């Protein structure tokens, strides 16, 4: 059982992780992030991937293990020795129950915090100017500044005939700087530009004839890499822990849009937590019922059907929760697969196991 479980879990985690990792890598390439950022961000994906992978791994591993035992005659031998189906599946149930508690912790706390850190990391890197490629005789936008250079030595990062103009000045003045030469250095927190032998001019926007000028031998300009962004709004429901969602709902200050996403959030996490137990009760009678001719292939088909049906119903229930105002549907819509799965499990156990 454990070998199948860890093998299947590894496959699911690898496939899902690589899909998510490719998106992060593309995002990093778009904004010029380094591999350290990519590696740190990939860690934030792991809780979310495990939440999706653990129920699938439990489903497939139980079905494959029990169907293999049934096909090889081990189940029949255990039954002949006096073991009931409940006693045979008890160790598997203990493992499923442990994973259920693990899922409760991950869906309620670890996964939301991972999502929040991931979004914060993406917002941070997208708000930074991490690529500075100065081309000769070309105006380059660097945050609040525009820079122009007649010639550029990219190896030594030396500029000649440099022109700097500042936008969005706080005062009623616009700043322009001209220098014979300069050097540019890009750090983690900003861009340092050192200019030699030049002149700074400040023009009064209200009085164009008024100009303040000053000559300098050396002048340094620091340009922060972070752009000015709008104040961050409230977190999405998927980025909040379960206690935070409950507190937000009880506070009663949510907008209609936030309320529609917050209401089914707890039920969605409960449904994901209970998915391990529900799939366990669906898997056992299915595996025991697999005959020798069909064997593992039939059990695998049923396993895939259960997985897609469960998560399909979960999606339908979540949509219903967001569309309907009726309280039981608004708050408990995502519990639809749990309810249907429990009814089907009771029927399968009663028909396939308890009557034998």
N, C-alpha and C positions, 0 to 999 in steps of 0.2 A: 504493500500500500504506500509506504513512505517513498519508495523508489519511484513509483508511478507519479505520486503527487509532486515531488520535487522536480522530476523530469518535465512533466507537463507545465508546472509553474514556471520553470526556466524558459520553456519555449514561448509561453504567452508573454512573459515579461520581456523577453528579448525582442519579439516581434513588435509589441506595442511600444517599447522603449525606443527602438530604432526608428519607428515612424515619427514619434514625438521629437526624438533627438535630431532628425533631419530638418524638422521645422525650426528648432532652436538654432541649428547651425546656419540655416538659410537666413534667419533673422539676424544672427550675429554678423554674417558676411555683409548684409545690407547696411549695417550701421558701424562696421569696422571694429567689432569687439574682438578681444583676444581669446585664446583657448582657455585661459584661467576663468574668464567669465562664462564660457560655454560649459566647462566642467562643473562650476558651482551651480549654474542654473539647472543642469541636468539632474542634480541631486534633488531639486525641488519637485521633479516629475515622479520620482519613485513612489511616494505614498499614493498618488492618484492612480498610477499604473498597477500597484499591488491591490488596490481596492477593486479594480476591474478583473484582475487576473486570478485572485484567490478563489472566488466562487466558481469560475470556469475550471480551474485546476482541480478543485474538490470534485466537481461533477464528473469530469473525464476520468480522473484517477479512481474514483469509487466504481464507476461503471466498468472500466477496463479490468480492475483487480477482481471484482466479484464475478464478472462474466468469465474471466479466465479460470477462476476457481471452479465455477459451475461447469465449464466445458471440460475441465480435466477430472471432474468427479470428486474434487475435494469437498464441495458443499454436501454432496450426497454422503460422503464418509462422516462428516461432522454431524449430519442429521441422524445417521445410523448410530452414532455414539451418544445420542441423546441431547445434543445441542439444539435449541430452538433458533429460529431466524433472528429473534431479538438478541439472543446471546451471541450469535455470530457477528452481528452488526454493532454490538455494544462498543468495542474499541474504536470503530470508525465514528460512532456517534460522539464519543469523548473528544476525539480530534476535531470533529466538526463544531462541537460546542466551544472548544478553546478558540478556534478560528473565528467563531461568531463574536466572542468577547474582543478578540483582536480587531475585527472589523468595526465593532462599535467604537473603539478608541480611535481608530484611523479615520473613519468617516466623520466623526464628531469633532476631532481636534487636529490630528496630524495632517490629513489631506487638505482641509481648508487653509491651514497656515502655509502649507507648501504652495498652494495656488496663489495665496496672497504675496508670498515672497517672489514667486515667479513673475507675477504681473508687475510688482514693484521693480524687479530687476529689468524687465522689458521696458517699462516706462523710463527708467533711469538711463538705459543705454540709448533709447530712441531720442532722448532729450539732450544728448551730448553730441558735440561735433568731434568725432574721433578720427576723421579723415581730413587731413590738410594737405592738399596738393596744389602748391602755388605754381601757376603757369605764367610765363613771361607775357607781358602786354595783354593781360586779362584781369578784369575786375573779379575778385574772389570775395564771397560773402563769408565773414567770420562773426557770426552773432550780430552784435550791434555795430560792427565795423565792416567797411569795405577796404580791401587792400589791392594795390596795383604796383607792379614792378616792371621796369623795362627789361631786365635780365635776371635770371635765377640760376644759381649754382646749387642744384639739388643735392649734390654730394656733401658739400660743406654748409648747406642751408644759408647761403649768403645772397642778399638781394642788392640790387643797385637801382638808383633813381626810384625810390619808394614813395608812394602816395597813400596816405591813410585818411579816410573820412568816416566820421562817426554819425550814426543814425540814432534817433530816439534819445537825444540829449535831454536830461532832466531840466536844465536851464533853458532860457530862451535864446540859446546860442548854439551854433553848429560848429563842430571842430574839424579842422583839416590840418594834416601834418605832411610835410614834404621833407625828404631826407636824401642825401647823396648815396648812402649805403645803409644796410641793415642786416640783421641776423635774426632768424626765427627758430624757436625751439618749442617743440610740443611736449608737454608733460601730461601727467594723469589728470590734473585738476584744471589745466588751462594752457594757453599759448602765451609764451613770453616773446616779445618783439623788442629788440634793441636797435635803435636808430642812431646814426652818427651824422653830424654836420648838417643840420636842417633847420626848418622854421615851422612853428606852429601858428595857426591862424584861427581865431574864433570870430564868427560873424553873428551879429545881432539879427535875429529873424524879424524883429519888429522894425529895425532901422538898418537896411542893407548897407548904408553908407558908413556905418560904424564897424570898425574892424580892430580887433586886438591881435597884435603879432608879437612873437618872441622867438629869438634865435637860440639854438642850443648846440652844444658839442656832442652831448649824448642824451638820449631820451628813451625811457623804457615804458612799454605798454604791456599790461597784462589783460588778456581776454579770457574770461571763464569759459570752460567748455560747455557747461550746462546752459541751455537756453531757458528763457523765461516761459514757464508753463502756467496754465490756469490752475487755480487751487483744486486739490484733489477732492472729488466728491465722495459720497458714501461708498463703502465697499459693497460688492455684489454678494448675494446670499452664499454662493459657493466659496467665498473667501472668508466667511465668518464661521467661528466655532458654533456648535449647537447652543450653548448657553447664551452667546451673543445674539443669535437669531431669536431665541425665546424672549430675551430682554427687549429686543427691538419691536417684536410683535406686541408685547405687553405695554410698551411705551405708547403705542397708538399714534405715533408721529410719522408714519411711513406714507410716502406718496402712493397713488394707485398702482403705479408701475412697480415700485419696490414691494408693495404688499402682495402683488400677484406672483412674484418670484420667491418671497419669503415664506408664504403660507405653506406651500408643499415641500419646502426644503427639509424640514425635520422628518416628514413621512418618507421622503426619498431616501434619506440616510438610514432610517429604520428598515426600509425595504431592502437596501443594499446589505445591511447587517444580517437580516434574516435570510438572505438569499442562500447562504451557506447551509442553513438548516433545511430550508425548503428543498433545495436541490439534492440534499442528502436523502430525504424521504422519498423523493422522486426516483433517485438513482438506484436505491437498493432493490425494490421490487422489479424494476426494469432489468437489472443485471441478473437477478435470480431467475427471471422468466426466460432469459435468452437460451435457446436450445443449442444443441451441438452443431447443427447445420449452419445456423446463422452466426452463432458465436460472437466474436468481438465486433465484427462489422455491423451487425444489427444493433448491438449495444451502443456503438459509436454513433450510429445514425440517430437513435433515440436521444442520446446525450446532446447532440448538436441541436435537435429539435427543442429540447427542454431549455437549453441556453438561449437560443434565439427567441423562443416564446416568452421566457421570463423577462428578458431585457426589452423585448418589443412591447409587452404589456406595461412594463415600467415606464416606457416613453409615452405610451397612450395615456396612462394614468396621470403622468406629469402634465401633459397637454390639457387634459380634462380639468385638472386642478387650477390651471391658469385661466381657463376660459369660463368656468362656471362660478357663480357667486354662492350657490348652495353649499353651506358649510361643510357637510361630510365629504363632498367632492373637492372643495377648495383646499381642505386640510389633509384629507386622507386618500386622494386620488392615486398617488404612487404606491399605495398598499394593495392595489388591484392584483398584481402578480402573486403577492403573499396569500391573499384570500383564495384565489383560484388554485394556486399551487397546493395549499393546505387541503382543499376539497378533493383535488385529484389524487393527492398522496394518500388520503384516508381511503379513497376508493381502491387504489392499487394495492395497498397493504392488506385491506380486507379481502380482496379478491385473490391476490396472488400468494399471500403469505399466511394470514391468520386462519385461513380455511384448510391449510395443509398440515 
